[in-house]
Amino acid sequence: MNADHARAMKFAALPVVFVELTAPTGQMIIINPAEVSSLVEPGQVGRERHFVQGTRCVVVMSNSRINAVAEPCKAVEEMLEGAKEGAGQPGH
């Protein structure tokens, strides 16, 4: 086994943890906590009417995509922290 293959095998053994959230429409959203850039309350963005009714938190991903969710930002933050701890990843 060469060194590159050994590194790839070590990487593949890392746990991947996802967090399940709910869109304001009731649809399930599954995200990777390691890819979350920030959490924003809809009122902080300016006008709340840009988001679907029932949006309580906007999850901004590292690729700049956004997910509107029905859970409050505080609850989302707690879920993300719990998932990171469970995966052995450092918090932010």
Secondary structure as UniProt FT lines:
FT   HELIX           3..12
FT   STRAND          19..22
FT   TURN            24..25
FT   STRAND          28..31
FT   HELIX           33..35
FT   STRAND          36..40
FT   HELIX           42..45
FT   HELIX           48..50
FT   TURN            53..54
FT   STRAND          57..61
FT   TURN            62..63
FT   STRAND          66..69
FT   HELIX           73..86
FT   TURN            87..88
//
